[in-house]
Each structure stands twice: as structure tokens, then as C-alpha cells.
């Protein structure tokens, strides 16, 4: 029974840690994102985040966005996935 009490005490003491709020940041077109309307987000094997938007495809490296649009050679501006 003492093992059961120990496991219960450990699980109850760890429960508040599960309710921590993770840091969040909202990115918009003013931050370099192609458009504030994002239709899809994906991560590649190098760790880059790719955002499909109404006005192109944006790649985020953790610090800044690089956006590929019609000016970059995309045939259409809206990327759905």
C-alpha cells in the first residue's frame, strides 16, 4: 500500500505543472507573414515553419519570415496547402 500512496502523492504534486500557460505570440502581415489569413501550417525536416496564405507562401526560421509571392514567381498568390 505504501507504493500506491507514493505514486498518488507524486501524481498529485505534478498536476499543477500540467496547467502552466505556454508563451504565445501572434504573427501578422506586419511581422513579415505573407498575409494574416493563414490556411495551412507545416514544418519541414530542417525545422522551418511554412505558412500557406492568401498572398503567398511564407517560411519562418524562428527569427524572421521569407515570403514567396507572385513577385517571386508564384503563378497564383493564394496557397491552400
C-alpha positions as a printed Julia matrix, in Angstrom:
81×3 Matrix{Float64}:
  0.0    0.0     0.0
  2.84   2.45    0.66
  3.92   2.27   -3.01
  0.4    3.18   -4.08
  0.38   6.17   -1.69
  3.76   7.3    -3.01
  2.59   7.14   -6.63
 -0.58   9.01   -5.74
  1.39  11.73   -3.93
  3.75  12.13   -6.91
  0.9   12.36   -9.42
 -0.97  14.92   -7.33
  2.11  17.07   -6.84
  2.8   17.06  -10.61
 -0.77  18.02  -11.56
 -0.36  21.83  -11.2
  2.58  21.75  -13.63
  0.23  20.5   -16.34
 -1.79  23.72  -16.18
  1.11  26.03  -16.98
  0.49  28.53  -19.74
  2.95  28.28  -22.6
  4.28  31.51  -24.12
  2.39  32.57  -27.22
  2.99  35.16  -29.9
  0.68  36.19  -32.7
  2.28  36.97  -36.06
  0.61  39.07  -38.74
  1.47  40.54  -42.12
  3.16  43.45  -40.34
  5.68  40.91  -38.94
  6.52  39.71  -42.46
  3.95  36.95  -42.85
  2.57  36.93  -46.42
 -0.96  37.53  -45.16
 -2.7   37.45  -41.8
 -5.09  34.89  -43.33
 -3.28  31.52  -42.96
 -4.82  28.39  -44.47
 -2.17  25.8   -43.56
  0.96  25.45  -41.4
  3.62  22.78  -41.89
  7.12  22.09  -40.55
  9.86  20.67  -42.77
 12.73  18.35  -41.8
 15.08  21.34  -41.26
 12.68  22.81  -38.7
 11.36  25.69  -40.82
  7.68  26.54  -40.45
  5.81  27.1   -43.71
  2.59  29.13  -43.82
  0.17  28.93  -46.74
 -1.6   32.29  -47.01
 -3.85  34.26  -49.32
 -0.88  36.28  -50.53
  1.86  33.69  -50.91
  3.93  31.12  -49.09
  5.88  32.24  -46.02
  8.81  30.43  -44.4
  9.69  31.18  -40.77
 13.16  30.34  -39.44
 12.43  31.24  -35.82
 13.51  34.85  -36.26
 12.06  36.22  -39.5
  9.77  35.43  -42.41
 10.7   34.96  -46.05
  7.63  35.26  -48.24
  7.32  33.9   -51.76
  4.61  35.64  -53.78
  3.71  36.5   -57.37
  6.68  38.85  -57.39
  8.88  35.86  -56.5
  7.46  33.78  -59.34
  4.42  32.04  -57.88
  1.79  31.63  -60.61
 -1.06  32.46  -58.2
 -0.96  34.32  -54.86
 -3.28  32.1   -52.83
 -1.66  28.95  -51.42
 -4.08  26.48  -49.82
 -1.7   23.79  -48.58
